[in-house]
């Protein structure tokens, strides 16, 4: 009797194990930074068309997603990486963590958007949607505060926008990192940082999640948000009192999807990838809550009236985005932004407020010494702590690519970042003092 019970228990255990294996075989794990409005729409549509396959969404910001894939053993990794940042896919490709899947491509999609290749030339990742970077604003907030709608990045450096701008830290958001990098590539390293720091001096907040910026603009917490286009367009087409503009210094690049090497269910994963690029999958991008730009031409889709045409945006864009350049200095840019802006926002705000006050007073009552002091203040507040020569130095860049868990590496990087933080604090304090002295001379 005991033997029969044991056999039945063993059979039950084997049955449960087999069921679990079958369930796993029919589950595709998608690692993504995209909002649930987008992922849920694709999950439901795909599962309805493929009843034997389940989609599991694993949501992480892009930086965390890269680290997650790198740390997992082969056979334990998610099946798909799906995100907006092309340089993130460059990192995964360089670490041999992606596999080619040429059969997933839609032959109706163009080879390029503007001059930018839609797909990785090596076949390791594929453009699934398109994205540009720009400015969204709350129309009611702007009217209430008598603020004009901005059109270019440089507009956000103007004094009337002080305290009205929001952005996410690029170390916490791959799309913000792309926006920052687009400005740096378009303006050049030194001028780009000068413009960014002047913009950030007007910031009301640097959020730790990219969703917080569009949510804040939609509900009127912030007047202006620096965002990837689909955040602005989703708010607009979902009925919020917001609008969105692409500055001329923008870029249109693919949001990518890729098959992760060492995943559990690559064949099922390829079916989801193919669906995401199909006509049905592309049409989902026009859902008001998603509002992304498709890779397929509008002749193959039903686009809403007045919807942005990616080819037209790309034709106007002044930046030919270099993903390899962005990837090579990714960690430097994000770390530098945090030390100069994210962790020193109050000091930067104080310096900017003092500079605005001095400039206003000196415009009314010019004073040669005061103008010189105000110029010195701007140079201190709005200059990068890392020169362009450093980010062209491979040895310097390589330090930031090393494993931070190694004690010696962590010690060196922490020391450097503390030096940046201390220098930024001192520069902002000195800039504030100089601007106050300039203001006094104009009275």
MARVEX-896430 format. One record per residue (C-alpha): chain; x, y, z; residue in three letters. Coordinates in Angstrom, 2 decimals, decimal comma. Layout:
residues N
   unit        px        py        pz   code
      A         X         Y         Z    ALA
...
***
This chain:
residues 443
   unit        px        py        pz   code
      A      0,00      0,00      0,00    UNK
      A      2,84      2,33      0,95    UNK
      A      4,57      1,49     -2,33    UNK
      A      1,45      2,42     -4,35    UNK
      A      1,21      5,76     -2,52    UNK
      A      4,85      6,43     -3,29    UNK
      A      4,34      5,61     -6,96    UNK
      A      1,24      7,83     -7,12    UNK
      A      3,16     10,68     -5,43    UNK
      A      6,03     10,26     -7,86    UNK
      A      3,68     10,22    -10,82    UNK
      A      1,93     13,34     -9,53    UNK
      A      5,27     15,09     -9,05    UNK
      A      6,35     14,16    -12,56    UNK
      A      3,02     15,36    -13,92    UNK
      A      3,36     18,67    -12,15    UNK
      A      6,92     19,02    -13,39    UNK
      A      5,80     18,27    -16,94    UNK
      A      2,99     20,81    -16,68    UNK
      A      5,43     23,42    -15,37    UNK
      A      7,82     22,68    -18,23    UNK
      A      4,99     22,97    -20,75    UNK
      A      3,89     26,25    -19,19    UNK
      A      7,46     27,56    -19,32    UNK
      A      7,76     26,45    -22,93    UNK
      A      4,72     28,53    -23,78    UNK
      A      5,81     31,67    -21,94    UNK
      A      7,83     34,51    -23,48    UNK
      A      9,46     36,89    -21,01    UNK
      A      9,79     40,42    -22,36    UNK
      A     12,23     42,73    -20,58    UNK
      A     11,20     46,31    -21,28    UNK
      A     11,25     49,88    -20,04    UNK
      A      7,98     50,71    -21,83    UNK
      A      4,85     51,77    -19,91    UNK
      A      2,11     49,27    -19,14    UNK
      A     -0,32     50,96    -21,55    UNK
      A      1,90     49,83    -24,42    UNK
      A      2,97     46,43    -23,10    UNK
      A     -0,55     45,43    -22,05    UNK
      A     -1,95     46,26    -25,50    UNK
      A      0,66     44,08    -27,22    UNK
      A      0,33     41,32    -24,65    UNK
      A     -3,45     41,05    -25,11    UNK
      A     -3,37     41,28    -28,91    UNK
      A     -0,60     38,71    -29,29    UNK
      A     -2,07     36,22    -26,83    UNK
      A     -5,46     36,48    -28,59    UNK
      A     -3,77     35,63    -31,90    UNK
      A     -1,50     32,95    -30,34    UNK
      A     -3,53     31,14    -27,63    UNK
      A     -0,71     28,69    -26,84    UNK
      A      1,79     31,38    -25,85    UNK
      A      1,76     33,61    -22,78    UNK
      A      3,61     36,93    -22,57    UNK
      A      5,27     37,82    -19,28    UNK
      A      6,28     41,49    -18,95    UNK
      A      9,32     42,30    -16,82    UNK
      A      9,52     46,07    -16,45    UNK
      A     12,87     47,68    -15,65    UNK
      A     14,48     50,95    -16,65    UNK
      A     17,02     50,52    -19,44    UNK
      A     20,14     50,76    -17,27    UNK
      A     18,78     48,20    -14,79    UNK
      A     17,66     45,94    -17,66    UNK
      A     21,19     45,80    -19,09    UNK
      A     22,63     44,90    -15,69    UNK
      A     19,91     42,27    -15,18    UNK
      A     20,69     40,47    -18,43    UNK
      A     24,43     40,58    -17,83    UNK
      A     24,12     39,06    -14,37    UNK
      A     21,90     36,09    -15,27    UNK
      A     23,30     32,73    -16,36    UNK
      A     22,64     31,32    -19,81    UNK
      A     19,29     29,53    -19,87    UNK
      A     17,87     31,82    -17,17    UNK
      A     17,67     35,07    -19,13    UNK
      A     14,52     36,76    -20,44    UNK
      A     13,66     36,11    -24,09    UNK
      A     13,30     39,63    -25,47    UNK
      A     14,78     43,06    -24,86    UNK
      A     12,44     45,86    -25,94    UNK
      A     13,43     49,49    -25,34    UNK
      A     13,98     52,91    -26,89    UNK
      A     17,72     53,34    -26,36    UNK
      A     19,80     52,11    -29,33    UNK
      A     23,02     52,40    -27,33    UNK
      A     21,65     49,93    -24,77    UNK
      A     21,45     47,34    -27,54    UNK
      A     25,00     48,21    -28,55    UNK
      A     26,11     47,34    -25,00    UNK
      A     24,28     44,01    -25,09    UNK
      A     25,62     43,23    -28,56    UNK
      A     29,19     44,00    -27,52    UNK
      A     28,80     41,59    -24,60    UNK
      A     27,49     38,87    -26,96    UNK
      A     24,10     38,82    -25,25    UNK
      A     21,95     39,10    -28,40    UNK
      A     21,17     36,62    -31,18    UNK
      A     20,26     37,38    -34,81    UNK
      A     16,67     36,71    -35,87    UNK
      A     16,41     37,92    -39,49    UNK
      A     13,14     36,08    -40,06    UNK
      A     11,26     38,52    -37,78    UNK
      A     11,75     41,58    -40,02    UNK
      A      8,85     43,00    -41,97    UNK
      A      9,99     43,41    -45,61    UNK
      A      7,60     46,37    -46,01    UNK
      A      9,63     48,44    -43,53    UNK
      A     12,21     50,89    -44,95    UNK
      A     15,93     50,29    -44,55    UNK
      A     16,50     53,73    -43,04    UNK
      A     14,72     56,57    -41,28    UNK
      A     16,44     59,66    -42,63    UNK
      A     20,07     58,55    -42,71    UNK
      A     19,73     56,26    -39,70    UNK
      A     19,55     52,47    -40,29    UNK
      A     16,29     50,99    -39,06    UNK
      A     17,96     47,71    -38,06    UNK
      A     21,35     46,77    -36,66    UNK
      A     23,73     46,17    -39,61    UNK
      A     24,88     43,01    -37,81    UNK
      A     21,30     41,74    -37,52    UNK
      A     21,25     41,63    -33,72    UNK
      A     18,39     44,07    -33,08    UNK
      A     15,54     45,52    -35,10    UNK
      A     13,62     48,78    -35,22    UNK
      A     10,07     48,17    -33,97    UNK
      A      8,95     51,79    -33,61    UNK
      A     10,49     55,24    -34,05    UNK
      A     11,15     57,93    -31,50    UNK
      A     12,17     61,57    -31,36    UNK
      A     12,89     63,84    -28,42    UNK
      A     11,30     67,11    -27,50    UNK
      A      9,31     69,35    -25,20    UNK
      A      5,79     68,93    -23,85    UNK
      A      3,84     71,54    -21,93    UNK
      A      0,54     71,98    -20,14    UNK
      A     -1,46     74,59    -22,04    UNK
      A     -3,55     75,63    -19,00    UNK
      A     -0,46     75,96    -16,80    UNK
      A      1,28     78,07    -19,43    UNK
      A     -1,74     80,35    -19,85    UNK
      A     -2,14     80,76    -16,09    UNK
      A      1,56     81,70    -15,74    UNK
      A      1,55     83,83    -18,92    UNK
      A      4,34     81,74    -20,44    UNK
      A      4,94     81,37    -24,19    UNK
      A      5,18     77,88    -25,63    UNK
      A      8,85     76,88    -26,11    UNK
      A     10,04     75,70    -29,51    UNK
      A     13,77     75,03    -29,10    UNK
      A     15,97     73,67    -26,31    UNK
      A     17,67     77,03    -25,93    UNK
      A     14,28     78,60    -25,10    UNK
      A     14,32     76,67    -21,82    UNK
      A     17,37     78,64    -20,66    UNK
      A     15,32     81,87    -20,58    UNK
      A     14,54     83,41    -17,16    UNK
      A     10,76     83,26    -17,56    UNK
      A     10,92     79,46    -17,41    UNK
      A     12,68     79,37    -14,03    UNK
      A     11,02     76,76    -11,81    UNK
      A      8,70     75,48    -14,53    UNK
      A     10,75     72,68    -16,18    UNK
      A     10,96     68,97    -15,26    UNK
      A     13,27     66,22    -16,45    UNK
      A     14,21     62,69    -15,40    UNK
      A     17,75     61,79    -14,42    UNK
      A     19,42     60,11    -17,44    UNK
      A     20,94     57,54    -15,07    UNK
      A     17,37     56,38    -14,34    UNK
      A     15,90     56,76    -17,82    UNK
      A     17,33     55,56    -21,11    UNK
      A     15,11     57,96    -23,07    UNK
      A     16,36     60,96    -21,08    UNK
      A     19,93     59,82    -21,65    UNK
      A     19,18     59,82    -25,38    UNK
      A     17,73     63,33    -25,13    UNK
      A     20,80     64,60    -23,30    UNK
      A     23,10     62,85    -25,76    UNK
      A     21,16     64,30    -28,71    UNK
      A     21,79     67,82    -27,41    UNK
      A     25,47     67,04    -26,78    UNK
      A     25,90     65,63    -30,28    UNK
      A     23,96     68,45    -31,91    UNK
      A     25,64     71,34    -30,11    UNK
      A     29,02     69,77    -29,40    UNK
      A     30,29     68,65    -25,99    UNK
      A     31,17     72,00    -24,40    UNK
      A     28,33     74,11    -25,84    UNK
      A     25,90     71,24    -25,26    UNK
      A     26,74     71,02    -21,56    UNK
      A     26,55     74,80    -21,21    UNK
      A     23,04     74,75    -22,66    UNK
      A     21,97     71,73    -20,60    UNK
      A     23,18     73,24    -17,33    UNK
      A     21,43     76,54    -18,06    UNK
      A     18,24     74,59    -18,82    UNK
      A     18,60     72,55    -15,64    UNK
      A     19,09     75,69    -13,60    UNK
      A     15,47     76,44    -14,51    UNK
      A     14,33     72,96    -13,47    UNK
      A     11,66     72,51    -10,83    UNK
      A     12,56     68,83    -10,40    UNK
      A     14,74     65,97    -11,59    UNK
      A     12,57     62,87    -11,18    UNK
      A     13,77     59,31    -10,66    UNK
      A     11,35     57,74    -13,16    UNK
      A     10,66     58,91    -16,70    UNK
      A      6,87     58,46    -16,25    UNK
      A      6,87     61,11    -13,49    UNK
      A      7,60     63,93    -15,94    UNK
      A      4,69     63,45    -18,39    UNK
      A      2,36     62,57    -15,51    UNK
      A      3,37     65,82    -13,81    UNK
      A      2,82     67,87    -16,96    UNK
      A     -0,49     66,16    -17,71    UNK
      A     -1,86     67,02    -14,25    UNK
      A     -0,35     70,51    -14,12    UNK
      A      2,27     69,85    -11,45    UNK
      A      4,92     71,01    -13,93    UNK
      A      4,50     73,42    -16,80    UNK
      A      7,10     71,92    -19,14    UNK
      A      8,62     68,46    -19,51    UNK
      A     11,67     67,27    -21,44    UNK
      A     10,48     63,94    -22,83    UNK
      A     10,60     61,33    -25,55    UNK
      A      7,85     62,06    -28,08    UNK
      A      5,41     59,31    -27,18    UNK
      A      4,97     60,74    -23,66    UNK
      A      3,94     64,09    -25,10    UNK
      A      1,85     62,63    -27,92    UNK
      A      0,09     60,15    -25,60    UNK
      A     -0,94     62,98    -23,30    UNK
      A     -2,17     65,08    -26,22    UNK
      A     -4,13     62,33    -27,98    UNK
      A     -5,56     61,03    -24,68    UNK
      A     -7,26     64,38    -24,09    UNK
      A     -4,98     66,06    -21,54    UNK
      A     -4,45     69,83    -21,97    UNK
      A     -0,92     69,36    -23,31    UNK
      A      1,01     69,93    -26,49    UNK
      A      4,38     68,75    -27,81    UNK
      A      7,08     70,04    -30,16    UNK
      A     10,17     68,54    -31,77    UNK
      A     13,03     71,09    -31,53    UNK
      A     15,17     71,36    -34,64    UNK
      A     18,04     69,89    -32,61    UNK
      A     16,47     66,45    -32,34    UNK
      A     16,95     63,02    -33,87    UNK
      A     14,59     60,26    -34,97    UNK
      A     15,94     56,84    -34,06    UNK
      A     14,45     53,35    -33,77    UNK
      A     13,06     51,90    -30,59    UNK
      A     14,41     48,39    -30,80    UNK
      A     13,49     44,82    -30,08    UNK
      A     15,98     41,95    -29,86    UNK
      A     16,32     38,26    -29,05    UNK
      A     18,42     37,72    -25,93    UNK
      A     21,11     35,04    -26,10    UNK
      A     20,69     32,22    -23,60    UNK
      A     16,95     32,75    -23,19    UNK
      A     14,41     30,04    -22,45    UNK
      A     12,02     30,20    -25,42    UNK
      A     13,64     31,76    -28,48    UNK
      A     11,23     30,31    -31,05    UNK
      A      8,11     31,65    -29,31    UNK
      A      9,96     34,92    -28,74    UNK
      A     10,53     35,30    -32,47    UNK
      A      6,78     35,03    -33,03    UNK
      A      6,18     37,95    -30,69    UNK
      A      8,91     39,99    -32,36    UNK
      A      7,43     39,30    -35,80    UNK
      A      3,95     40,28    -34,53    UNK
      A      5,27     43,59    -33,12    UNK
      A      6,52     44,56    -36,58    UNK
      A      3,50     43,28    -38,53    UNK
      A      0,78     45,57    -39,87    UNK
      A     -1,47     44,59    -36,94    UNK
      A      1,28     45,22    -34,43    UNK
      A      2,22     48,56    -35,98    UNK
      A     -1,40     49,76    -36,01    UNK
      A     -1,45     49,36    -32,21    UNK
      A      1,09     52,20    -31,96    UNK
      A     -1,64     54,71    -32,87    UNK
      A     -3,65     53,85    -29,74    UNK
      A     -4,02     57,23    -27,95    UNK
      A     -2,48     55,80    -24,77    UNK
      A      0,57     54,59    -26,74    UNK
      A      1,06     57,23    -29,46    UNK
      A      4,31     56,04    -30,96    UNK
      A      5,67     56,48    -34,47    UNK
      A      5,52     53,28    -36,58    UNK
      A      8,26     51,88    -38,80    UNK
      A      5,82     51,04    -41,58    UNK
      A      4,81     53,74    -44,08    UNK
      A      1,42     55,35    -43,46    UNK
      A      0,19     53,97    -46,79    UNK
      A      0,08     50,57    -45,06    UNK
      A     -1,65     51,88    -41,90    UNK
      A     -4,54     54,03    -40,70    UNK
      A     -2,92     57,03    -39,03    UNK
      A     -4,97     59,63    -37,10    UNK
      A     -5,40     63,00    -38,79    UNK
      A     -2,49     65,34    -38,14    UNK
      A     -0,32     62,61    -36,64    UNK
      A      3,45     63,31    -36,94    UNK
      A      5,09     61,68    -39,96    UNK
      A      8,48     60,31    -38,86    UNK
      A     10,11     60,82    -42,25    UNK
      A      9,14     64,51    -42,15    UNK
      A     10,47     64,92    -38,59    UNK
      A     13,71     63,19    -39,58    UNK
      A     14,10     65,45    -42,61    UNK
      A     13,92     68,56    -40,37    UNK
      A     16,14     67,14    -37,60    UNK
      A     19,62     68,66    -37,37    UNK
      A     21,22     65,72    -35,54    UNK
      A     22,44     62,54    -37,19    UNK
      A     22,50     60,46    -34,02    UNK
      A     25,63     58,36    -33,49    UNK
      A     24,68     55,37    -31,31    UNK
      A     28,28     54,15    -31,04    UNK
      A     29,44     57,54    -29,74    UNK
      A     26,56     57,60    -27,28    UNK
      A     27,34     54,08    -26,07    UNK
      A     31,06     54,81    -25,69    UNK
      A     30,47     57,62    -23,17    UNK
      A     27,13     56,51    -21,71    UNK
      A     28,38     56,03    -18,14    UNK
      A     30,38     59,27    -18,15    UNK
      A     27,41     61,35    -19,32    UNK
      A     24,95     59,85    -16,83    UNK
      A     27,37     60,07    -13,90    UNK
      A     28,39     63,63    -14,73    UNK
      A     24,75     64,72    -15,02    UNK
      A     23,98     63,26    -11,60    UNK
      A     26,94     64,93     -9,89    UNK
      A     26,35     68,32    -11,53    UNK
      A     22,54     68,36    -11,67    UNK
      A     20,60     65,57     -9,94    UNK
      A     22,49     65,74     -6,63    UNK
      A     23,24     69,47     -6,81    UNK
      A     19,94     70,81     -8,11    UNK
      A     19,30     73,23     -5,24    UNK
      A     22,75     74,81     -5,61    UNK
      A     22,35     75,06     -9,41    UNK
      A     18,89     76,59     -8,98    UNK
      A     20,28     79,18     -6,53    UNK
      A     23,08     80,14     -8,91    UNK
      A     20,65     80,40    -11,84    UNK
      A     18,18     82,52     -9,88    UNK
      A     21,01     84,92     -8,92    UNK
      A     22,26     85,07    -12,52    UNK
      A     18,77     85,84    -13,84    UNK
      A     18,36     88,64    -11,29    UNK
      A     21,76     90,14    -12,16    UNK
      A     21,10     89,96    -15,90    UNK
      A     17,73     91,70    -15,48    UNK
      A     19,21     94,48    -13,38    UNK
      A     22,22     94,97    -15,67    UNK
      A     19,94     95,18    -18,69    UNK
      A     18,14     98,10    -17,03    UNK
      A     21,32     99,72    -15,66    UNK
      A     24,43     98,48    -17,53    UNK
      A     27,66     98,38    -15,56    UNK
      A     30,95     97,17    -17,07    UNK
      A     32,22     95,52    -13,89    UNK
      A     28,81     94,01    -13,20    UNK
      A     28,60     92,57    -16,71    UNK
      A     32,03     90,98    -16,28    UNK
      A     31,05     89,44    -12,94    UNK
      A     27,80     88,08    -14,41    UNK
      A     29,76     86,53    -17,28    UNK
      A     32,12     84,87    -14,81    UNK
      A     29,13     83,54    -12,87    UNK
      A     27,64     81,97    -16,01    UNK
      A     30,97     80,36    -16,91    UNK
      A     31,26     78,82    -13,45    UNK
      A     27,67     77,59    -13,32    UNK
      A     27,30     76,39    -16,88    UNK
      A     30,58     74,65    -17,75    UNK
      A     31,14     70,90    -17,78    UNK
      A     33,59     69,52    -15,22    UNK
      A     34,86     67,09    -17,86    UNK
      A     36,38     68,47    -21,03    UNK
      A     35,87     67,10    -24,51    UNK
      A     39,43     65,77    -24,58    UNK
      A     38,60     63,43    -21,69    UNK
      A     35,63     61,84    -23,45    UNK
      A     37,86     61,16    -26,43    UNK
      A     40,39     59,42    -24,16    UNK
      A     39,74     55,67    -24,33    UNK
      A     41,56     55,01    -21,06    UNK
      A     39,31     57,49    -19,23    UNK
      A     36,16     56,00    -20,80    UNK
      A     37,25     52,46    -20,03    UNK
      A     37,33     53,22    -16,30    UNK
      A     33,56     53,82    -16,38    UNK
      A     32,91     50,56    -18,22    UNK
      A     34,61     48,41    -15,60    UNK
      A     32,70     46,32    -13,08    UNK
      A     31,79     48,64    -10,23    UNK
      A     31,55     45,68     -7,86    UNK
      A     35,33     45,38     -7,91    UNK
      A     36,63     47,17     -4,81    UNK
      A     39,47     49,00     -6,56    UNK
      A     37,21     50,17     -9,41    UNK
      A     34,47     51,28     -7,02    UNK
      A     36,97     53,22     -4,92    UNK
      A     38,42     55,03     -7,93    UNK
      A     35,04     55,92     -9,44    UNK
      A     33,56     56,99     -6,11    UNK
      A     36,54     59,23     -5,48    UNK
      A     36,22     60,84     -8,91    UNK
      A     32,46     61,38     -8,53    UNK
      A     32,94     62,90     -5,08    UNK
      A     35,48     65,27     -6,61    UNK
      A     32,95     66,27     -9,28    UNK
      A     30,23     66,79     -6,67    UNK
      A     32,49     68,93     -4,51    UNK
      A     33,68     70,97     -7,49    UNK
      A     30,11     71,51     -8,70    UNK
      A     29,00     72,68     -5,26    UNK
      A     31,91     75,12     -5,04    UNK
      A     31,33     76,43     -8,58    UNK
      A     27,64     77,06     -7,93    UNK
      A     28,38     78,82     -4,63    UNK
      A     30,98     81,04     -6,30    UNK
      A     28,64     81,72     -9,24    UNK
      A     25,89     82,77     -6,83    UNK
      A     28,25     85,13     -5,00    UNK
      A     29,53     86,70     -8,23    UNK
      A     25,99     87,18     -9,56    UNK
      A     24,94     88,83     -6,30    UNK
      A     27,94     91,18     -6,54    UNK
      A     26,96     92,00    -10,13    UNK
      A     23,39     92,70     -9,01    UNK
      A     24,62     95,08     -6,31    UNK
      A     26,59     97,06     -8,88    UNK
      A     23,47     97,53    -11,01    UNK
      A     21,44     99,09     -8,19    UNK
***
